[in-house]
Amino acid sequence: MAEDVEYPRFVLPRLEAMLADTPVVVIHGPRQCGKSTLARLAADRHGHTCLTLDDDNILRAAREDPVGFCANLPPKVVIDEIQRAPELFTSIKSLVDRDRRPGRFILTGSANVLLLPRLGDSLAGRMEVLRLTPLSQIEIERASPGPGFLERLFAADFSVSSVPTPRLGDELIERVVRGGFPPALARATSRRRRDWHLAYADSLVQRDIRDLANIRSLESIPRLLELAATQTSQLFNANALSAPLELARPTVREYLSLLEKLFLIELLPPWHHNRLKRLVKTPKLHLADTGLAAALLGLDVAAFKADRTALGPLLESFVCQELRRLSTWADASYRFSHYRDKDQVEVDVVIERNGRDLCGVEVKASSTVTSADFAGLRRMQEVCGPRFKCGVVFHDGETSLPFGPNLYAVPYPALWAADNTHV
């Protein structure tokens, strides 16, 4: 995947730190997000030999004789797409137990390895996992990684700028529609990017889902993914997904679990608090990349310009995924959820840092912000007290504006700006 060499990957220092003290480092994330390129970069620096289980001959050897395969591995090795041969996990464990030198194995996987029981059982205490996502906007911009938006958010550092930034307008739509997969970004036109996204979804179904599970109705998976795109940023509704497919709800949940394992969808859990008894406890569904979602929906920049209200759900998923991407190289530990109560008061994204401090983020597609847009943030602020550090409403405006103590309307470029001097 030469396409993403030109983009910086800000998780690289974390990968280097893991290789310095951990025998097995697993890089997992969706196919084509840049795992192989990142692993090869580390391999060039540290002398690893690279093998890929996408090579059918290597895959057959690994599956048919995992003990012999591992016995003949070089001292340092990258094994790409490890989820295709879980038979290797026990043999890798034996090798590590005999020689626990750090950095021996770099394993990459296009399925969530934490959900693969054999891997967890075999390599517990011997591995560290690095989540790689499609490119963040700040990586696409090739800007500085920090101090980034999450740090400024928890510091409530959004002063009014004397130099307003121009409204994004159509550029915001373009960012949502193109997504963050490097091979899609390498294509010259939106039509070619859409074709890549659709081919990508089809190839995942035909290859990776066959590897992970024996599914009778494989033809239902692409349609389910399309239906999930129509539900992005909405409360998870199994009936809305199962009825059009004429599948039982347990079957749909099983298929959605597979899409989660492949990082195609994510369920954002509900936030809870002991002082609030009337909270909605349903997770929100998000497509993992808005470029893919737009392609599945058949929507392009022109369609969103003609009906900007249709942009709202994808824009919320865009912000949610962008925040997750920023957290992958942060020093602090972040957890993400959403807030909604029975009165329909909500906060699109709740962010918890190191299990203590909280911030909230609301998403608007327009440039107009009113006090009513802060209703959910104010409720969280009241309930959480000092734990609540800041609430932000994103808007397509020109500058950050205060709407009360530690509550701000913030322009979208703050997500990827190298500093906050113009946002």
Secondary structure, DSSP 8 states (H G I E B T S, - for coil): -GGGTTS--TTHHHHHHHHHH-SEEEEE-STTSSHHHHHHHHHHHHT-EEEETTSHHHHHHHHH-HHHHHHT--SSEEEESGGG-TTHHHHHHHHHHH---TT-EEEEESS-GGG-HHHHHHHTTTEEEEE--S--HHHHTT----S-HHHHHHTT-----SS-----THHHHHHHHH-S-HHHHTSSSHHHHHHHHHHHHHHHIIIIIHHH---TTTTHHHHHHHHHHHTTTEE--HHHHHTTTT--HHHHHHHHHHHHHTTSEEEE-B---TT--SB----EEEES-HHHHHHHHT--HHHHHH-GGGHHHHHHHHHHHHHHHHHTT-SS-EEEEEEEBTT--EEEEEEEETTTEEEEEEE-SSS---GGGGHHHHHHHHHHGGGEEEEEEEESSSS-EE-STTEEEEEGGGGT-SSSTT-
